[in-house]
Amino acid sequence: MNGIVFKRCGCTDPVTGKRLNGTCPKLRRKDGKTWSPSHGTWYYAVDLPPGPDGTRNHRRRGGFTSSAEAERELGRIEKLLVIPESGDDAAVQSITGLIVAAIRAKTALPDPELIAPRYQRRTELNPTLTVGQWLAIWLAGRRTITPSTYDGYEVNIRLHINPYIGDIPLHLLTVGHVEDMFDQIDARNDTIRHVRAHGTAAEKLEFKGRRVIGDANKQRIRATLRAALNAAIRRGTITMNPAAFVELASGKRPKAVLWTSERVVGWLEGDLVPSAVMVWTPDLAGRFLDHADTVEATGDYEGLTPTLLYRLIAQRGPRRGEACGLHWTDLAIDTPPFSATIRWQITARYGMRKPKSDAGDRTISLDADLAKAFRQHRRAQHARRLAAGRDWTDTGLVFTQNDGSALNPDHVRRDFTALVKDAGLPPVRVHDLRHLAATLALAAGADLKTVQDLLGHSSIAITADTYTHVLPELSTAIAENVARLIPRARPTSRTA
């Protein structure tokens, strides 16, 4: 490293208008030998290690009140540059980059006492790396996650983490910072609730579209932060994960709640607000499917979604996108045993892709009536293909639009909501048909492992959390079936 210290001022020549810089006579006392303490400022200039392409890396910095101050900064640069071992050009370039960044930003140079141990641990050398900067680095390096998981991480970081703790230096992040983040999320939730209930028209317009962050979402936010901080620990950047020590409500999966006749009456009278997961009784599901078939058969149906798709989800539980991605080659419907193999799913954002987990790739059984309905649907689709001629898009999909192209899962949800409303039935989501299939399977005597395989859950814990609270009426039916399996020599009270 070559460096010099010098003094300059901003005076200009009265004739030429050029800056005098170091030749200004006011820089020295009247004796011409010693420096004036009241005129000009001190600078240093330094030749740093050249860049990877060999170009010269000359830097200058001023504004110092004394030559000693400028000399001390040159000394700090020298201490930084001797930290890397001989031949470690990558580390030299990294440290040089830190020095250049500080000079450009007119901020303090990195502390050699902080950089040296980081170098010895072979960790991130930048002590000013913020939480937000690290999250960006971490997310960019996630190459084995699905697009939907990536989107979830990105939303959590952008909307819920960076606004509160993104500017904090990573190595200074504490449990208190993370707790404050969730306190501010709770405060925002309270504001949203207040505006919804008591806000003015202008306030409601301002908060339109903002939603309350529930316990389950808070758990996902913390999981994102915790995963990123664990990666920083593995790199040696930090030694403790503050997110692991923050207490949050459990955020358990909502239990399936049955639309009993009492709840339907409460909903009709405006006294009941539906829970997050509402499930029709078999009677309500049958009324919906009958209504859907009738509307479709009369030609009054305005939706794009074949109603057979809803029947498949209600009886066998594939996800909406999995049903949309079903190909004719995935079906065995001509001779028993009848089945459907789930190999693909369609998402509104990413189109056709593999199921969300290995467990999602599965084969589900079909009953004879459902297989017959698929054969009828195949004949109807063939007729549409012939009528469309060259305008037909041959996707090989079971459920298509009128021109053979793939269904949009968002349109499936829209069509389902419209059919439910038209039928006058209590509201459920199209995803709740999947819950219906699970509870019906449990009521028919299937164990949790069988239901897990049917739904394509990656863990039986997911199945248990959601479905151990089975429908009361169907639970009674199971008890009756079990009682019939136990032979008794004397008549029981039930048969007496």
Secondary structure in CASP SS format (residue, H / E / C, confidence):
PFRMAT SS
TARGET T0000
AUTHOR 0000-0000-0000
METHOD secondary structure of the structure
MODEL  1
M C 1.00
N E 1.00
G E 1.00
I E 1.00
V E 1.00
F E 1.00
K E 1.00
R E 1.00
C C 1.00
G C 1.00
C C 1.00
T E 1.00
D C 1.00
P C 1.00
V C 1.00
T C 1.00
G C 1.00
K C 1.00
R E 1.00
L C 1.00
N H 1.00
G H 1.00
T H 1.00
C C 1.00
P H 1.00
K H 1.00
L H 1.00
R E 1.00
R C 1.00
K C 1.00
D C 1.00
G C 1.00
K C 1.00
T C 1.00
W E 1.00
S C 1.00
P C 1.00
S C 1.00
H C 1.00
G C 1.00
T E 1.00
W E 1.00
Y E 1.00
Y E 1.00
A E 1.00
V E 1.00
D E 1.00
L E 1.00
P C 1.00
P C 1.00
G C 1.00
P C 1.00
D C 1.00
G C 1.00
T C 1.00
R C 1.00
N E 1.00
H E 1.00
R E 1.00
R E 1.00
R E 1.00
G E 1.00
G E 1.00
F E 1.00
T C 1.00
S C 1.00
S H 1.00
A H 1.00
E H 1.00
A H 1.00
E H 1.00
R H 1.00
E H 1.00
L H 1.00
G H 1.00
R H 1.00
I H 1.00
E H 1.00
K H 1.00
L H 1.00
L H 1.00
V C 1.00
I C 1.00
P C 1.00
E C 1.00
S C 1.00
G C 1.00
D C 1.00
D H 1.00
A H 1.00
A H 1.00
V H 1.00
Q H 1.00
S H 1.00
I H 1.00
T H 1.00
G H 1.00
L H 1.00
I H 1.00
V H 1.00
A H 1.00
A H 1.00
I H 1.00
R H 1.00
A H 1.00
K C 1.00
T C 1.00
A C 1.00
L C 1.00
P C 1.00
D C 1.00
P H 1.00
E H 1.00
L H 1.00
I H 1.00
A H 1.00
P H 1.00
R H 1.00
Y H 1.00
Q H 1.00
R C 1.00
R C 1.00
T C 1.00
E C 1.00
L C 1.00
N C 1.00
P C 1.00
T C 1.00
L C 1.00
T E 1.00
V H 1.00
G H 1.00
Q H 1.00
W H 1.00
L H 1.00
A H 1.00
I H 1.00
W H 1.00
L H 1.00
A H 1.00
G C 1.00
R C 1.00
R C 1.00
T C 1.00
I C 1.00
T C 1.00
P H 1.00
S H 1.00
T H 1.00
Y H 1.00
D H 1.00
G H 1.00
Y H 1.00
E H 1.00
V H 1.00
N H 1.00
I H 1.00
R H 1.00
L H 1.00
H H 1.00
I H 1.00
N H 1.00
P H 1.00
Y H 1.00
I H 1.00
G C 1.00
D C 1.00
I C 1.00
P E 1.00
L H 1.00
H H 1.00
L H 1.00
L C 1.00
T C 1.00
V H 1.00
G H 1.00
H H 1.00
V H 1.00
E H 1.00
D H 1.00
M H 1.00
F H 1.00
D H 1.00
Q H 1.00
I H 1.00
D H 1.00
A H 1.00
R H 1.00
N H 1.00
D H 1.00
T H 1.00
I H 1.00
R H 1.00
H H 1.00
V H 1.00
R H 1.00
A H 1.00
H H 1.00
G C 1.00
T C 1.00
A H 1.00
A H 1.00
E H 1.00
K H 1.00
L H 1.00
E H 1.00
F C 1.00
K C 1.00
G C 1.00
R C 1.00
R C 1.00
V C 1.00
I C 1.00
G C 1.00
D H 1.00
A H 1.00
N H 1.00
K H 1.00
Q H 1.00
R H 1.00
I H 1.00
R H 1.00
A H 1.00
T H 1.00
L H 1.00
R H 1.00
A H 1.00
A H 1.00
L H 1.00
N H 1.00
A H 1.00
A H 1.00
I H 1.00
R H 1.00
R C 1.00
G C 1.00
T C 1.00
I C 1.00
T C 1.00
M C 1.00
N C 1.00
P H 1.00
A H 1.00
A H 1.00
F H 1.00
V C 1.00
E C 1.00
L C 1.00
A C 1.00
S C 1.00
G C 1.00
K C 1.00
R C 1.00
P C 1.00
K C 1.00
A C 1.00
V E 1.00
L E 1.00
W C 1.00
T C 1.00
S H 1.00
E H 1.00
R H 1.00
V H 1.00
V H 1.00
G H 1.00
W H 1.00
L H 1.00
E C 1.00
G C 1.00
D C 1.00
L C 1.00
V C 1.00
P C 1.00
S C 1.00
A C 1.00
V C 1.00
M E 1.00
V E 1.00
W C 1.00
T C 1.00
P H 1.00
D H 1.00
L H 1.00
A H 1.00
G H 1.00
R H 1.00
F H 1.00
L H 1.00
D H 1.00
H H 1.00
A H 1.00
D H 1.00
T H 1.00
V H 1.00
E H 1.00
A H 1.00
T H 1.00
G C 1.00
D C 1.00
Y C 1.00
E C 1.00
G C 1.00
L C 1.00
T C 1.00
P C 1.00
T C 1.00
L H 1.00
L H 1.00
Y H 1.00
R H 1.00
L H 1.00
I H 1.00
A H 1.00
Q H 1.00
R H 1.00
G C 1.00
P C 1.00
R C 1.00
R H 1.00
G H 1.00
E H 1.00
A H 1.00
C H 1.00
G C 1.00
L C 1.00
H E 1.00
W H 1.00
T H 1.00
D H 1.00
L E 1.00
A E 1.00
I C 1.00
D C 1.00
T C 1.00
P C 1.00
P C 1.00
F C 1.00
S E 1.00
A E 1.00
T E 1.00
I E 1.00
R C 1.00
W C 1.00
Q E 1.00
I E 1.00
T E 1.00
A C 1.00
R C 1.00
Y C 1.00
G E 1.00
M E 1.00
R E 1.00
K C 1.00
P C 1.00
K C 1.00
S C 1.00
D H 1.00
A H 1.00
G H 1.00
D C 1.00
R E 1.00
T E 1.00
I E 1.00
S E 1.00
L C 1.00
D C 1.00
A H 1.00
D H 1.00
L H 1.00
A H 1.00
K H 1.00
A H 1.00
F H 1.00
R H 1.00
Q H 1.00
H H 1.00
R H 1.00
R H 1.00
A H 1.00
Q H 1.00
H H 1.00
A H 1.00
R H 1.00
R H 1.00
L H 1.00
A H 1.00
A H 1.00
G H 1.00
R H 1.00
D H 1.00
W C 1.00
T C 1.00
D C 1.00
T C 1.00
G C 1.00
L E 1.00
V C 1.00
F C 1.00
T E 1.00
Q C 1.00
N C 1.00
D C 1.00
G C 1.00
S C 1.00
A E 1.00
L C 1.00
N C 1.00
P H 1.00
D H 1.00
H H 1.00
V H 1.00
R H 1.00
R H 1.00
D H 1.00
F H 1.00
T H 1.00
A H 1.00
L H 1.00
V H 1.00
K H 1.00
D H 1.00
A H 1.00
G C 1.00
L C 1.00
P C 1.00
P C 1.00
V C 1.00
R C 1.00
V H 1.00
H H 1.00
D H 1.00
L H 1.00
R H 1.00
H H 1.00
L H 1.00
A H 1.00
A H 1.00
T H 1.00
L H 1.00
A H 1.00
L H 1.00
A H 1.00
A C 1.00
G C 1.00
A C 1.00
D C 1.00
L H 1.00
K H 1.00
T H 1.00
V H 1.00
Q H 1.00
D H 1.00
L H 1.00
L H 1.00
G C 1.00
H C 1.00
S C 1.00
S C 1.00
I H 1.00
A H 1.00
I H 1.00
T H 1.00
A H 1.00
D H 1.00
T H 1.00
Y H 1.00
T C 1.00
H C 1.00
V C 1.00
L C 1.00
P H 1.00
E H 1.00
L H 1.00
S H 1.00
T H 1.00
A H 1.00
I H 1.00
A H 1.00
E H 1.00
N H 1.00
V H 1.00
A H 1.00
R H 1.00
L H 1.00
I C 1.00
P C 1.00
R C 1.00
A C 1.00
R C 1.00
P C 1.00
T C 1.00
S C 1.00
R C 1.00
T C 1.00
A C 1.00
END
